[in-house]
Amino acid sequence: MKQTFLARLLQSRRLLKSVERLVRAQEAQTALLERLVVHIVGPETPAASPDDLRVFSGVTFSRDSEQGQILDFIARFHAASGREPTEEEMLEYLEGRPV
């Protein structure tokens, strides 16, 4: 059965309207889920900055030479990878293992 151009156009429009309704329903569901998460977990807290994380780091050094070595390692690691090394990576470096 051949459909006329107008019939295909109307069918496409109905399909588009159905997709738009699905999108609106999905957006409404997402908003409700976000409200539910906030209700259960609490409001979102802002992410900590790298400076904040450095302040709360538990890494301590007993010798100035180790501190100098590790600060140099942190600078080189950050330049190479774009992130701060983990405590485990710093300890591996001090123990002479490859990082």
Secondary structure, DSSP 8 states (H G I E B T S, - for coil): ----HHHHHHHHHHHHHHHHHHHHHHHHHHHHHHHHHHHHH-S------HHHHHHT-----SSHHHHHHHHHHHHHHHHHHSS---HHHHHHHHTT---
